[in-house]
Amino acid sequence: MPQQLSGDRVLLSTTEATEKSGLSRVHIQRLLRNGQVDGVKLGHDWLVFEDSLLAYLTHPHKTGPKGPRKKSASDAPTGTMTRDTESGSDNSTVG
């Protein structure tokens, strides 16, 4: 059940915030710890300011995992075939 403080700010429990936002409890707690969403920590429990959560949700965010890192030329494994440009022959290198 949302609690209203003095003024217009409403506090939600993390359970209520997850239901309202669709985000996981762990993600909401991470947002609170990082200061991306305003809230109050009471003992082990977080309370989220509803207006702050709604403001966070209105901004676009990247979704999903970042994916594999692209390999650069310096990441190439050793022991690959190289081409000797002067003689035009293929040389096999052993690394």
N, C-alpha and C positions, 0 to 999 in steps of 0.2 A: 504494500500500500504506500503510495508516494507521500512523502512528508513535506510540508511547506514551512520554510523558515520565514523570519521577518522579511518583508519585501515580497518580491514576486518569484524568487528562486525556489524551485521544487527539487527535493532530493529523492533519488531512486536508489534502491538496493541494486547490487550487481545483477541479481536474478531478474529484476524488472527491466534493467538496462539491456540485458541480453534479449529479452522478449521483444522489447521495443525496437532494438537496432538490428537484430539478426546476427550480431557479433558474438563470439564466444566469451565466456567469463574471463578466461585467461587474457584474451586480447584487450578487453576493457580494462582489466587491472594493469596491463602494460601501458595503455594509453594514459591512465591515471598517474602511474609512477613517472612516466616521461613528461608529464605536464601538458600533453596534447588535449586532454579533457580535464575540466575542473571537477574536483570532488574533495571528500573528507574521509580520512581513515580513522575509524573508531575501533581500536584494538586490532583484530585481524580482519575486520570487515571494511569494505569501501562503500561509500555512498557517492553517487554520481549526480552532479547538477544536470537536470534535464535539458536546460537551455544550451549548456556547453556540449552535451552529447548530440543534440539535434544540429548544432552549428557544425560539429565535426562531420556528421553524416551528409551535410549538404555539399561539402567540398569533394571533388573527385579524387579518388585514390587508386593507385595501382592495385590490381588483384592478383592473387595466385603466386606461386613460387617464382623465383628469379630465373630459374633454368640453368643449364650448364654454361660454363664460361667458354667463350670462343678461344681457340688456341692461336697464339701468335707465332711468328716465324722462329722466335727464340725458344719456344716450347717444343720444337720438333725433336723427336727422339733421335738418339745417336744410333749409328749402325745403319743408316739409310743409304740408298744409292745416290751418288752425286755425279754430275756430268762435268768432265774436265773441258772447259770452254776452249782452251788453246789447242788441244789435240783432237777434240771432237769425240773422244772415246768415253765410255762409261767406266767409272771406277767404283768398286764396291769398298766402302769404308767399314771398318770394324771398330766399334766404340767400346 
